[in-house]
Amino acid sequence: MPAYDNHGATISLEDVRPAVQLDLAARRRELKTQISTLTTRKEQAVCVRHAYKRYGSKSNPNVILDGLNMTVPKGAIYGLLGASGCGKTTLLSCIVGRRRLNSGDIWVLGGRPGSPGSGVPGPRIGYMPQEIALFGEFSIRETFLYFGMIAGMSKEEIVKNAKFLETFLELPDPQRLVKILSGGQQRRVSFAAALIHKPELLILDEPTVGVDPVLRQNIWDYLVDITKGRRTTVIITTHYIDETKQANVIGLMRGGRFLAEQSPAELIRRYQSETLEDVFLKLAVIQNRGKRRRSSILADVVDKVEIPATANPAPQAEEAEIGEISGEFGDNVSMSSKGRVVVTPDCSPVEMPPEEQRNFTIYEKYNPLKWNHMKALVWRNALGLIRNYGLLAFIIGLPMLQMVLFCVAVGRYPDDLPISVINYEVNSTDVLCDFNRGCAQNPETWEWDMSNFSCRYLHYLHQRQSNLLYYPTTEAALADAKNAKAWLIITFPSNFSESIRQRMVDSRDIDNATIDTSSIKMHMDNVNKQIKWMLKKDLAEAFVDVLTNMTVACDLPERALAIPAHIHDPIYGLKMPNMTDFAAPGVILTVIYFLAVALTSGALLSERNEGTLERSLVSGITSVEILFALLIVELVVMFLQTVGVMIIAFLVFELSQNGPIGWVVFLTFLAGICGMTFGFVVATLCDTDKTATYMALGSFLPMTLLSGVIWPIEGMHDILKAISIVLPLTKSTEGLRSMLQKGWGIDQPDVYLGFVIIIAWIFLHLTASICLLRFKKG
Ligand SMILES: Nc1ncnc2c1ncn2[C@@H]1O[C@H](COP(=O)(O)OP(=O)(O)OP(=O)(O)O)[C@@H](O)[C@H]1O
């Protein structure tokens, strides 16, 4: 098979095979350390020295780069080759400034990636990651507009470049959405997005996967064209080793470093091979010869591969220095010791001079939000939501729906609880038996006529609880109650009325038997405490109703027989307070807060998992910009959510609202922002949707329980009380309740503390997420 020189011209193997057989001394001369000056360093597009990168802990490291040196001259096409999992993507992400080396130096376009003013990550780089990493809701043209805007291009410029790329890469109608393109088309759009701003350094991670051979050749021709005159430098990884014959330099990566870094023609010549694959195989075998513990299988493979005697004398000469390799050929190999395998002749270790000192303005250094970045991000976020209008309607409608559900489901008094009635006093299957509705007092003797007192009581109980069920015996009622057919059983003894009368008239001489028969016998299902309390209240109040009505019927003062206590109008709140009013502030804030958590963490995580986040970051966008752009768009969504909830709560269901509505809306809004910023923390802490869901759900219940939404904080344990007070929703719930029910304003401590604590949490969340983002990088 023919080999190619740097420009794609065919080279005969006969030309290269015996051409130059370097002797050891000559090669050593060639490997001599070159003097590196600031100028020579700046001349390289990329210069990596002694790069060491591991994943995992120090005690259990997975070493990916192990003293790797790499030199990419300006204007070169650099083919980065290596087995799957050998660390190509890791190396590239260190070059683009997305990961940090554990040790070693990287210089990209004359600066250190990530340093102020280096432009890396930034518009000087075009990055096409391995994944498609595009926004499915965008059209092809919008994708280009987004990446062009980030690079600071004008719309005209973007459109001009886009038109060229659309034609050149045979892309379909530019108005088509990315999500409906085929895999190959998406890959081409991804490739074009990396090129749109004509970067100085183009980094392509497997750009030709799924691209047909003709187009693949076109892409290579284009890369050759743009690198002419050192306009652009290209680093490309691919699994199609053969296509890299068109590269100027190839770096063969294995075991955390390069087996070789030379031009394809030189590699083919030096290793007297027909293809680059052969070269790679031979180099790998040479590297494996350094293994002290070699498996018999590998020995077999090694022995069968012919290696030219003088192909690469360096490794042989330095066999003693070669370290052990823990994997086989083609594996993800990691070096287990510090051996040297092959030194790259064109790129011998370079002594790096001290880092260039340049003073950057405060604006250059600390400007966290760039106008063009914010514009692109806000536009992208808004467009993403508008395109997904079903989801948008759901996001805005969900809190309203939750509020409707809350108002309908919570707070209605249960007035038809099944109550079994056994009345031995009357011989009737009708629970509502007859009684004297007129004045029950004898006008002469002033004695009360208590006959059928059970019927009188049941009449008033029925007005409070309508579901009274007849039972002939207490035993029958108990049997049914055990099958959950009644909450309460009330039994009237046979001479109940007479005993009551005796108890009222002659309480001094009354015996225990009479006291017993004058009492209603009750059995209650106590499992549901709320229901038990409600029934007890109704039973007591029905009795008060009986007495009140007896006095009224006899023209006595209404409260003559009532409990000798008078409850005045409430200081705050309704005369008949309801659960809905009590719980509404907590529910409103909780709903808005947790929806914001879910929305934000979901948006950020899906962006990260689809690779679009990584891509945006490489193009120069900062994580702070991403957070703020999301904040801006979500604020609009949150405003709509808040207004919707307020309309449902206060206009439709007419919950109490006596406070300053502006502050009420603002506090609700702040709860949403606080939820959003907590969503940032969740997204930065968690790597997957699953862990994020667990974290969000895990925080939901404790927060709800401790915020006094379900149970008054006053009833909690002292330690929990102290924790509860500093939670974001506790004081804000109290503040909102005070505004709504007491009509208090911001000048009241109960109200402004709610604002203060929630604002403090917003800042805490933001700081934590920004710190986490910085800490997690690399
Ligand atoms: N974030 C990470 N945490 C832990 N290990 C990682 C991480 N990213 C990559 N690795 C591991 O590092 C090794 C190198 O991965 P990398 O993606 O750099 O390889 P690659 O050469 O690009 O592979 P491929 O050609 O298949 O894309 C792999 O074993 C991978 O499992």
The ligand as an ORCA input file, in Angstrom:
! r2SCAN-3c Opt
* xyz 0 1
  N     -13.987     11.931     34.328
  C     -13.353     10.785     34.354
  N     -13.183     10.137     35.506
  C     -12.531      8.963     35.574
  N     -11.993      8.351     34.507
  C     -12.127      8.949     33.312
  C     -12.810     10.197     33.170
  N     -12.777     10.548     31.864
  C     -12.108      9.575     31.231
  N     -11.722      8.611     32.095
  C     -10.962      7.423     31.800
  O      -9.733      7.831     31.220
  C      -9.379      6.958     30.185
  C      -9.096      7.776     28.933
  O     -10.306      8.307     28.473
  P     -10.358      9.221     27.185
  O     -11.772      9.561     26.936
  O      -9.408     10.338     27.343
  O      -9.824      8.217     26.085
  P      -9.808      8.341     24.501
  O      -8.450      7.986     24.072
  O     -10.317      9.667     24.074
  O     -10.830      7.194     24.103
  P     -11.730      7.092     22.789
  O     -10.820      7.037     21.612
  O     -12.497      5.828     22.981
  O     -12.592      8.299     22.785
  C     -10.507      5.963     30.017
  O     -10.138      4.773     30.682
  C     -11.657      6.589     30.740
  O     -12.439      5.600     31.332
*
